[in-house]
Amino acid sequence: MTTLIEASRQWMSRPADERFNSIEALHNAALGFKDNAHSATVSTKKLRIADRGNDLVLCGARDEIAMTNWSFDRVADAASAPSGYMRSLPAKMAADCLNHGLQNSGNRDNKLLFKREHSGMLTLRALTSTKYGRIWNSDITRRLVELEEIGPWQPAPAAFDGSRGLYLGDRDMFAFMVDNDRRIFEKGPGGGLSRGFFVSNSEVGAGSFKILSFFYNYICGNHMVWGASGVREVRIRHIGDADGRAFGGEDLYAELKAYAEGSAKEDEMRVEKMRTYKIGKDLDEILDVVMGIRGTGLTKKNVTEGYELAKQREDWYGAPNHMWGLAGGITEIARDLPNADERTALEASVGKMVEIAF
């Protein structure tokens, strides 16, 4: 078992205007971003920066355009300039440095995404390569609305301040959904489990479209997810026809929908399969089997440490040479990793490993 902290990190860091108390409100806000969007393809050499008092604006694409913190960083990247240092310079000096970099960085094309402010002025939200494939946040939130309508999926229980795990800003979105009505009652130790998933995306290039699904014991008032198991991550990078891969045919959303509509009985059977699936008679056999599974990313050290920990926790996880026991041992190791990305990667690797039990 492990503890998932991503939802808690979102809860601690998001400002008030990026928090939403219903899926419908989240979707309407995401749709507002899409409806106010404008785009253009412009070569780097046509872009330039102008100083207006203490502010910098982008020129060369349309009229003078304001920049978000994120898009300024991307413009600085295009100019091969350190954005943090550019912010520390007087505006005119920073503009001169950025313009020098833009004019000498090659004549490549860039995809620009703008939003129309209430004042009528444009603000640059993103600058990406022409290979970038955008997945709109509103296309994801619309499907979350559909999942909530068919039930029993709903936003996470209210945190201490009433937050429901639904966040959207100019840079990215995050939603925490749970199914508490169809609790899975295991036949082994550890009590019952509920199901949940995180979904996140950035339509400006700050992150992939990602879904992390899991079983869990309970959720704290700060949205820490305790006793997580069966953690599985799937993601789509924003390259080429990312939208088609996300929502067309045998897609990521179809997989999520199948997971969401699955019954508690089906998940009970999955847990029971993992409990009874024997990987090998001893650690050597287990290493041979697990190291032979393609694409898990697990190391011999991961498996060995997980096996030894599962032996100590046999009264909780069950036999360490069975899939549920080994998975529990490795995910407990993941819980104590200080780096969140490493923790999530190891949990996702365990999710790939347990697939051989099915």
Summary of the structure (lengths in Angstrom):
residues: 358
radius of gyration: 23.4
end to end distance: 20.1
largest distance: 72.3
contacts: 1198
relative contact order: 0.13
helix: 44%
strand: 27%
